[in-house]
Amino acid sequence: MDSPVKKILFAGLIICGFLAFNPALADTAGTTAGSQASSNCKLVGKDTICTLANPLKTTDAASLVNTIIKGLLGVIGAVTLLMFVWGAGGWLLSAGNPEKVAAGTKTMLWAAIGLILVFASYILVNIVIKTLTGG
């Protein structure tokens, strides 16, 4: 990733992956902005004051952390997929060059190792939290 164009494309893919896989940004079925606004409005004197609905649908700290972690896991999944495609592309386009084949294989291997470590840490954190909270 030497050129600025590749860096910009890579950053764009990460942002698109975050927006596509972030459960906090997902719209729930059957709710519209109009129905949320009408239920959150109060008449104060002559003025109507409307408050915005909570987009995360929670005020509990544990649920908020859970939503953030799930969003980050979506980003990590998108980046891992991108790295697999990058490594496989390098491997397929190597034209038989052993150094490029090794580099593509190494990229895919490290992407898999990274994904395994992320999910192992997620499982470990869940076990610790359930042990501490008794759930």
C-alpha positions as CSV (number, residue, x, y, z in Angstrom):
1,M,0.0,0.0,0.0
2,D,2.4,2.6,-1.2
3,S,0.2,5.0,-3.2
4,P,-2.2,7.4,-1.7
5,V,-5.0,6.1,-3.9
6,K,-4.7,2.7,-2.4
7,K,-4.8,4.2,1.1
8,I,-7.9,6.2,0.3
9,L,-9.6,3.1,-1.2
10,F,-8.7,1.0,1.8
11,A,-10.1,3.7,4.2
12,G,-13.3,3.9,2.1
13,L,-13.7,0.1,2.3
14,I,-13.3,0.2,6.1
15,I,-15.9,2.9,6.4
16,C,-18.3,1.1,4.1
17,G,-17.8,-2.1,6.1
18,F,-18.5,-0.3,9.3
19,L,-21.7,1.3,8.0
20,A,-22.9,-2.0,6.4
21,F,-22.3,-4.2,9.5
22,N,-23.0,-1.8,12.4
23,P,-26.1,-3.0,14.2
24,A,-26.5,0.4,16.0
25,L,-27.3,2.0,12.6
26,A,-29.8,-0.6,11.5
27,D,-33.4,0.6,11.3
28,T,-35.9,-1.5,13.2
29,A,-38.9,-2.8,11.3
30,G,-42.0,-0.7,11.4
31,T,-40.6,2.4,13.0
32,T,-40.5,5.6,11.0
33,A,-39.1,9.0,11.9
34,G,-42.6,10.5,12.0
35,S,-43.9,8.0,14.5
36,Q,-40.9,8.4,16.7
37,A,-41.1,12.2,16.6
38,S,-44.8,12.3,17.5
39,S,-44.3,10.1,20.6
40,N,-41.4,12.2,21.8
41,C,-43.1,15.7,21.6
42,K,-44.4,17.8,24.5
43,L,-46.4,20.9,24.4
44,V,-44.7,23.6,26.5
45,G,-46.7,26.8,26.5
46,K,-47.3,27.8,22.8
47,D,-44.3,25.7,21.6
48,T,-44.0,22.1,20.8
49,I,-40.7,20.6,21.9
50,C,-39.6,17.3,20.4
51,T,-36.7,15.2,21.5
52,L,-34.9,12.7,19.4
53,A,-35.3,9.0,20.1
54,N,-32.3,7.1,21.4
55,P,-30.8,5.5,18.3
56,L,-29.2,2.7,20.4
57,K,-32.5,1.9,22.0
58,T,-30.8,1.4,25.4
59,T,-29.5,3.3,28.4
60,D,-28.0,0.3,30.1
61,A,-24.1,0.4,30.1
62,A,-23.8,-3.3,29.4
63,S,-26.1,-3.2,26.4
64,L,-24.2,-0.1,25.1
65,V,-20.9,-1.9,25.4
66,N,-22.4,-5.0,23.7
67,T,-23.6,-2.8,20.8
68,I,-20.2,-1.2,20.4
69,I,-18.4,-4.6,20.5
70,K,-20.8,-6.0,17.9
71,G,-20.2,-3.0,15.6
72,L,-16.4,-3.4,16.0
73,L,-16.7,-7.1,15.2
74,G,-18.5,-6.2,12.0
75,V,-15.7,-3.9,11.0
76,I,-13.1,-6.6,11.9
77,G,-15.0,-9.1,9.7
78,A,-15.0,-6.7,6.8
79,V,-11.3,-6.0,7.1
80,T,-10.5,-9.7,7.4
81,L,-12.5,-10.4,4.2
82,L,-10.7,-7.6,2.5
83,M,-7.3,-9.0,3.6
84,F,-8.3,-12.5,2.3
85,V,-9.3,-11.0,-1.1
86,W,-6.0,-9.0,-1.1
87,G,-3.9,-12.1,-0.4
88,A,-5.8,-14.3,-2.8
89,G,-5.5,-11.6,-5.5
90,G,-1.8,-11.4,-4.9
91,W,-1.5,-15.2,-5.1
92,L,-3.6,-15.5,-8.2
93,L,-1.8,-12.6,-10.0
94,S,1.7,-13.8,-9.0
95,A,2.3,-15.4,-12.5
96,G,4.2,-18.2,-10.9
97,N,6.6,-15.9,-8.9
98,P,7.4,-17.9,-5.7
99,E,8.0,-14.7,-3.7
100,K,4.5,-13.3,-4.6
101,V,2.8,-16.6,-3.9
102,A,4.5,-16.7,-0.5
103,A,3.5,-13.1,0.2
104,G,-0.2,-13.8,-0.7
105,T,-0.2,-17.0,1.4
106,K,1.3,-15.1,4.3
107,T,-1.3,-12.3,4.0
108,M,-4.2,-14.8,4.2
109,L,-2.5,-16.8,7.0
110,W,-2.1,-13.7,9.2
111,A,-5.7,-12.6,8.4
112,A,-6.9,-15.9,9.6
113,I,-4.7,-15.8,12.7
114,G,-6.0,-12.3,13.5
115,L,-9.6,-13.3,13.1
116,I,-9.1,-16.3,15.4
117,L,-7.5,-14.1,18.1
118,V,-10.3,-11.6,17.9
119,F,-13.0,-14.2,18.4
120,A,-11.0,-16.0,21.1
121,S,-10.7,-12.7,23.0
122,Y,-14.4,-12.0,22.5
123,I,-15.2,-15.4,23.9
124,L,-12.8,-14.9,26.8
125,V,-14.3,-11.5,27.7
126,N,-17.8,-13.0,27.6
127,I,-16.8,-15.8,30.0
128,V,-15.2,-13.3,32.4
129,I,-18.2,-11.0,32.3
130,K,-20.7,-13.8,32.9
131,T,-18.5,-15.1,35.7
132,L,-18.3,-11.7,37.4
133,T,-22.0,-10.9,37.0
134,G,-23.2,-14.4,37.8
135,G,-25.2,-14.7,34.5
